[in-house]
Amino acid sequence: MPLVQDRDRTILRLTTLVACCALGLALAACAGAPPHSTPPAGGSHADAAREASESPSPPGEATASTEASSPTPDASKSARRAPRPAADSLPDGLAPLGEAERSELAERCKAFVSAVTQAGKKAGRSKGSIEIALEVLANPPKPPGVDAERCASLMKRDLLAYRARTIEAEAMLTLKQLAFAMSDAFSRQGSLCPSAPAVPSALELLAKEPYASSPQDWQSAGWRCLGFTISPPQRFQYELRSDPSAGSYEIVARGFPVDGGPPAELYVRGEVESGQLSPSQEILRR
């Protein structure tokens, strides 16, 4: 279907672009493919997924919490926050660099970044560039006259944030296309598509690796109404919650953009107003 073909082509272009390293690192080992996050042993992703599925909140319900600062939070202690724009926020467990920290990384850590780049060149092309850089940072070089520990901390935080945004790019793109598909369906049939179950059905299936769906996964009335399937393996679970009688819908994406962190949940909404469907122009994060 055209929606599927356009999505696959767009994802291919997108992942080709985002494969380059953050911070302008010219790692010769850049593999030209999007980074693949592998969760640590112990099943922390699966545990967090089970907790999320056992305690779902209704659309729009959330409680505020403070910004997380630890890179690997305990999923059981992660509180829901008030919805905020997904494009302007990061998943739980990541702390973005402030303006002063970015300047510090660019100006005071230049020699350190160069040393990491050189070390990465020796790592070969078996992994993505961000994974290579993170491995180097686990035992960072120590060029003279540089606070290697401080520079490694700043660089790692920036790379982890970049990788999370790269992983979430799939969900952002898919949610926008699904909202467009809903608008198209409404214009053709004069009503919203019905609800569609989550694919994959269990969030735990995304805990260790992307999920490769089958055509049977997308055979419910809601997905067929939208004319939507996914061909490449997906990092996010997608669900359509629709209330045609109330004239509203919500499309949700859940996944694990942070190793060891709780599931991230992004969503887009739409409402019928005066006979016209008005989808939200903004993807939100819960």
C-alpha positions, 0 to 999 in steps of 0.5 A: 500500500502507498502508506507502507511504501512511503513509510519504508522509503522515508525510514531508509532516508532517515536512518541513513542520515542519523547514522553519523555520529553526534557532536560532529565526530568523524569516526572512520568506523561509522557504519552507515546504519542506525544504532541498535540498542541492546538491553543489558542482561537481567531483563530490566526492559521486560520487567519495566514492560510488564509493569507498564502493561499491568498499570496502564493509565487512561488517555490523558491521565498523568502525574508530574514528576521531577526531571530524571538525572540518572542514566539507568533509573529503576523502572519501578520508581519512575513516575508518570509526568505531565504530557510534554512535546516529544521533540523538546524532551528526552526519555526518562533516565537522560539528562541533556547537556545545558548550554554551558556544558555544550560549550565546555565539551566543544572547547575544553574537551576537543583533544579528548574527542579527537582521542576518542575518534582515533580510538574508534577508528581501530574498532572496525565497522562491525558496529554502529559509530555511537556504539563504538564511541560508547565502548571507547568511553567505557575505558576512555583515553587520557590525553594530557592537560584534559580532565578525561573523566569530566569530558567522558561524562559529558560526551557519554550523556550527549551520545546517549541522548542522541541515540535515544532521539535516533531510536525515537525517530521511528515512532515520531515518523510512524505516529505522524503517518498514522494521524495522516492516514486517520484524516484521510480515512475520515475524509473518505468515509465520514467517520473515524477508524475503529480501535486497533490492538497493540502490535506487538501484543506484548511490550516485552517482545521489544525488550531485547530486539526489534519486533518483526511483525507479520501481515496477520498482526495488522488484520484488525478492522482498525489497522485495515481501515488505516491501510497500515502495516510495517515491513521492517522490524519495529522498535515500538509498539503501536496501538490505536484507541478510537471513540467514534461516538465521541469523535476522538482518537489517540495513537500510541507508540511505546518502546525502549530508547534507553538501555535499562530504562522504563518504556517511553510512551509517545502519542498523537491525538485528534478530535472531530470538531464541527464535522471536521477532523482536527489532528494534533500537530504535535506528538506528545510524551507521557 
